[in-house]
């Protein structure tokens, strides 16, 4: 068996499906999954599939720049659709996109594109849908990097025509990470899905787009599963739960008389600068084996208590994501005219808290950071 760099899986063997496409079978924790890699679907094959397509990137905010630049650097025909006189429009120009050549307003780009990559925010997609839909003519492809708009169509109103392909490639990282990994010559993990195959070639197109935007490994899912896992992750371990647990520990340490620097170092700094990178490289079991026996024993015992405490919260979270409740909350909040103003208040509350002010000072003291 040959281990794939950057994954915990092992290739067992390659198989051909009924479409004659090679898929790698890999073992993940005892479960065998089919994965598409650059070996089975090389860039040249992606370019051949997409050679007659005009890929219109609608939105130049979070994922848009990275995916557009990666596609362009991979030799594909890309244009940008972004609202004129906006900061993102100016950013696109700074990135080398030329107005009226490959940089247009949203409607013109949608008109010209054969693959419409709908990379606006979820709220932005709802707002722009009446502009986009008339240009989804027969034979075109609607591309997403998030399953929100399609899965929660009752709330978003995004219902594509039946005679277009609807596909998804969701990189497992922020736009900046997608671009950074691409420039390093590596490939990011991505999910892919086909929601609607009008042409009979949707799977070939989605894999080609996945390789084109910089994926190294492509894992099949559905629009529904992608958004359920994504929203749960963002509200859970990736952001919401992580921030909440850190705040809880910091607050207890401060109430018990520990200084801000000590509380922050033991809560955030050691985790982010030492432990999490090592866990990422070697796994949690390795981390347990390579810490003090005191830390080892305590961590092994207390992990069960923490797991039992938070499992009910995660169960509630998943059900609220699945029911559409979280989608309603997001859409309602984003539709308020003062949303950005209120968001700034909430973010400033975090930024100006003692914990994160202490964190800003601690970060300045890291080796190699220039002193202000």
N, C-alpha and C positions, 0 to 999 in steps of 0.2 A: 504494500500500500504506500502511496506517495502523499506526504503531508503538503497541504497548500499553505504557503506563507500568509500570515495574517488571519488565519481562521483556526478554529478548534476542531474542524472536521477533517476527515481523511477521504480521499477519493477511493472508492471501492472498485468501480469500473465505469466505463462509459456505455450509454445505451442510445439507441435510435428510437425516436417515437414515430408515430404514424405520419408525421410531416417530414420525416427523414432528417431531423435536426438532432445533432449530437448533444446530449445532456450529461453532465457529470453527476454521478450518484455519490453523495457524501454522508458520512455518519456524524450526527450531532447528538452526543450524549446518549447513544443507543437508538436514535431515531434516524432512519435513512431518508434523505431529502434529495431532490433533483436541483442542481444549481447550474447556472450558465456562467462560464468564465470566458476570458478573452481567447483561450485556446480553442474552445468550441465555437465561439462567435467572434472572430478577430475583427479589428477595425476595418480592414479592407472589405470584409463581407458587409459590415454596417454601411460603408460608403456606397457599395453597390446597390444595396436595398434602397438607400435614400438619395441616390444620384439625381433623380428627377423631381425631388421634393424641394419646396421652399418652406423652411421652418420659421414660422413667425413667433417670436418670443413676446408674449403679451405681458408686460409688467417688468420693470427693471429695478426691483426692490431688494428682496432677500435672496431667492434662488435664481432669479432672472439673470443677473450679471454673470454668475459662475457658469450656469448651464450654457448661456449664449456664447461666452468666450471659449469654453471648452469645445463646443460644437464647431465654432469658427476655426479654432486652432487645429481641429481634426479634419479640416478641409471640407466642411459641409456648408450648404447655402443657407445662411441665416440672415433674417431681418428682425428689427426690433419695433415693437409697437408700444408707445408710452405717451402719456398725456403731455402735450407740449407746454413749455414754460414751467415745468415742474422740476424740482431738484434732481429727480431720477433721470429726466430727459437730458439735463446738463451733465449728469454723471456718465450717461451713455456716450455723449459726445467726447468727453474726456477719455473714455475707454477706446476711442477710435472709430466709433460708428458715425457715418456721414449722413447728415440730414438729406432726405429725399433720394438717397442712394440705397441705404440699408437701415435707415432710422426714420420712422414715420409716426403719425399719430395712430391711436389704437385701431380706429376703423379702417384706415388705409392698409395697415399691416394685416389685419384680419382678412381683408379683401384679397390681398396678394398671396397670402400664405396657403399652402396646401396642407401643412401640418400646423395647427394652431396650438401652440404651447401656452396654456392658460395658467400663468404663474403669478397672477395678482394675488393679493391676500384674499382670504375667504370672504371678507366683507366686500372687497373690491370686485371679486368675481360676481357677486350678487348684483352690484351696482352696474357693472359693465355688460351683463348678460344680454340685455336688449340690443346693445350695439353689436355684440359678437354673433348672436344666433342667426341673423339674416345672411351672414357670410359663410355659414356652415352648409355649403351646398354639397350636393351628392358627390361622393367619392373623396371628400376631404377627411382629415383625421383631427380629432380633438384630444389633446394631450394634457394630462395633469401630473402634478407631483404630490398630490394630496387627495384623498378620497372624500373630503368633506362635502363639496358642492353636489356631487352625484348621490352620495349615500343619504344626505339629509335634504333631498330634493323637495320634500314637502315644505321645508323652511326656506330653502334657497331659490326655488323656482327654476333651477338649472336642469332642464330636460332636453337632451340633445335629439336632433332628428334621427330617424331610424336608419337613414342611408349614409351615415358617417361612422367611421371607426372611432371608438372611445377607449383610450389606453392610459396607462399610468406608469411612471418611473419615479420612485420616491427614494432619493439618496438618504442614507442614514447619517446625516450631518448637516450643519448649517451651510449656507451658500459659501461663506468664507472657507470652510473646511473642504468643501467640494473642489473649490479652485486650488487651494493650497496642496491638497493631495495630488491633484492632476499635474500641477507644476513640478512636483517632486517625482513624477513619473510613476506614481502608484495609482491604484484604482479603489474608489470607495465602495463599500457594500451598499446595494440598493435593492428595494423591493420592486416588483413589476406586476402588472395586472392588466387583463383585457376585460372591459365591461361590455363592449359591443363590437362584434366583428362583422361589419357589413361587406367588406371587400374580400374576406377569406384570407387576408394577409396581415391581419392586425397583430398577430403574435410575432411575426417576422419584423414588423415595423417597431413594435415596442422594444424588442431586444436590440435592434439597431440603434434606436434612440437611447437606450440604456448605456450601450457602449459609447455612443457619441458624446453623451454628457459627462463621461468619465468614470463609469462604473467598472470595477474589477470583477465583482461577483454579483450575480443577479438572482434573487430569491423570489419565487412565485407566490403571490397572495391574491386577495380580492380587494376591490375598492373598500368594501365594508370592513374587512379585517384590518386593512391598513389604517383606516381612520380610528377604529376602536382601539387598536394598540397604540397609535400615535397620541391620541388625546389622553389615554390612561397614563402613558409614559410621561408626557409633559406635566400633567397635574400630579403625577406620582414621583417616582425615583429621580427622573431627570431634572425636575425643577421644583415643583410644589412641595413634595415631601422632603426633599433634600434641604430646601430653605427652612421649612418648618422645624425639622429635627435639629438643624444647626442653631436656630434661634432658641429652641427649648433648652438645649445643653448650655449654650452661652449664658442664658438668663439665670439658670440654676447656679452655675459657677459664680456669677457676679453676686447673686444674693447670698452666697456662702462666703463672700469676702475675697474672692480672687480678683486680681487686677484685670482691666480690659485686655492688656497684651497677653497675659497668661491664658485667659479664657478664650481669646481668639486663636492663639497658637495651638491650644489643645483641641479646639473645635474645628477649625477650618484649615489653618496653615499646614499642619502636619498631614492632614488628610489629603489636601489637594497637591501639595508639593512633594510628598514622599510616598504615602501609602497607595493612593488611587493610581498613580502611574505604574507602580509595581504590580498592583492587582491586575491592571490592564495588560501588562506584559506577561505575567506568570500565573494569574489565578488566585482566588481567595485561599485555597488550601496551601499554596506556596507561602502566602503571606503569614498564615498561622504558624507554619513550620519555621519561619525565619524571624520571629519576634521573641521577646522574652517569655519565659514560662508563666510569669504573672499575667502578662497581657493575653497570652494564649489561653490560659485556663478561664480567665474572666470573659473573653470574647466568645469562647465556645459555649459557656453557660448562659450568658445574657442574650445571645442571638435568638434563642428560642422564645424568650419573654417578649422581645421586641417584635418578632414575627407574629406571635399570637395577638399582640396588641394592635398591630396595623392591618392584619388581614381583613378584619371587618370593614375598615375604612376603604381598602382597595376594592372589596366586593361592592360596597355602596357606590364608589366612584365608577367602576366598570358598568354597573347597571344604569347609572345616570348618563354615561356616554352612549350606551346602547339604545336607551329610550329616546334620545334626542334632546334631553333636558340641557345638557352642556352646550349643544349647538344653539338652542334657543337663547341661553344666557349670553353666548358670544355674539350672536347676531343682534340681540337687543342692545347690548352695551355698545357695540361698534356703530350702530345706527344713530346714536345720540350725537347731536351737533357739537357737544362739548367733550366728546370722548377723549380726544388727545390731551385736553387740559386736565381732565380727571385722572387720566393715566399718568401724566407727569407728576401729579400730586402723590399718587400711590408709589411710584418709583422713587420719588424724592424722600418719601417716608422711610424707605429702605436705606437709601443712600445716606441720609442724615441721621440714621440711628447710631447709637454709640458703637454697636458691634461692627458696622461696616465702615465707620470713621476710623475705628481702631484698625480694621483690616487694611484701609488705604495706607495708614502709617506703617504697618507691618510689611506691606508689599514693597515700600520704598527701601526697606532694610535688607531685601533679598540680595544675595551675592550677584554682582554684575549689573545691578540697577543703578543708574546714575542718580546721585543725590541732588535733591532740589534745594 
